[in-house]
Amino acid sequence: MDLNANGRLSLDEFGRLWKRLNLCKDLFRSIDVNQTGFIDAFGLKKAVQETGLTVSDDVLSVMVMRYADSTEKMIFSDFVCCMIRLGTVTGVFKNLTRDGRGLYLTGEQWMQMVMSS
């Protein structure tokens, strides 16, 4: 969200964040049809697919381990963090890949990417 990495959100950056939050809210509500306040791994997979992104089952498992609780249930705030992180790392990959299949990073690029995400 902090596109220029200055530690602050400009009005434009805040607008982008607000738009993403509203998209996450609408997506979460569309999956949590029973209004339980959480989604499971299946719901997360559906959410990711609805955004048009593709992740492997292995990556999905990592996302569930990182953002869900011990029963693999994910509340809204964790869902938002997960989806924003997914969007960010997808964007970084697209910006850094040369062929769409992989990356080459210098040590400096790697540290900046990891420390800022």
N, C-alpha and C positions, 0 to 999 in steps of 0.2 A: 504494500500500500504506500509506503514511503519511497516513492520511485527515485527520488534523487538522494536517498540515504542520508538526509541531514538530521534525522531524529525528530522531525516534525511533519505534520500533514498540512499541505496547502489546501486551499478551498477545493481545488480540482481533485486532489488526492482524497480528501474527505468525501467528496461527491461520489467518487468511484467506490470507496469503501461502503458508503451508505447503499449504493445500488447493489453491491454484492451481498450485503446483509439482507436486503429485502428479497433478493433472489433465493438466498439460502432459506429464509423464513418460508417463502412460498413452496419451495421444494420440500422442506421438512414437513410442512403441513400436508402436502399432497401424498407423502409416504406414510406419515403417522395418522392414518385415517380414523383410527379408534381413539385418537387424542390421549395416548398413554404417556406422552412426554419423552419418548425415546424411540429410536429405531435400532434394528439389529443389523447383522452383517448383510443379510439379504437386502434390507432396505438401503444400506449404504451402497451396495452394488447397483441397485436400481437408480439411486440418486446420481452416482457417477455416470451411468449410462445416459441419463436424461440430460446431463450437461454436454454430452457429445464427446466426452473424454473416454479413453480406453485404458484400463489398467489390468494387469494379470491377476489371477487369483492369489499369487504370492504377494504382490504389492497390496492387494485388498486385505490380506491377512495381517500384514504389517500395520496398515492403517487402523484396523480393528484393535490390534494389540496396543497401539500407541494412544488411540483416542477414546476407546470404549472402556467400560468397567470390566470387572472380572467375570461378569455374566454375558459379556459381549453386547451390552446395551449402551447406546450412545445418546446422551442428552443433547439438546439443541446447541448449547454453547460449545460443546466439544465437536459437534457436527460442523459448526461454523469454522472453528479453528482448522479442522481437518480439510474442509473444502477450500478454504482460502490457501492453506499450505499446498494442496494439490494443484490449484490454479497457478500459484507462484512457481513451484518447481517445474510445472509443465511449460510455463512461459520462459523460464530461465533456460530450459533445455532447447526450446525452439530458437532462442536467441543465440545460443552457443554452438549448436550442432552445425556441421557443414553438410552432412548428407542425410540427416533425419534419422540416423541409426545409432549414433554415438557421439561422444565428446572427447576432446583433448583439452585438459585444463592445466595451467601452470599451478604450482603450489600456492602462489599468491591468489590466483582466481578462486581456487578451491577454498582457501581459508576465508576469503571475503564472502563467498557464497554461503558457506556453512555458518559463519558467525553472524551474518545479517538475516538469516532465515529462522 
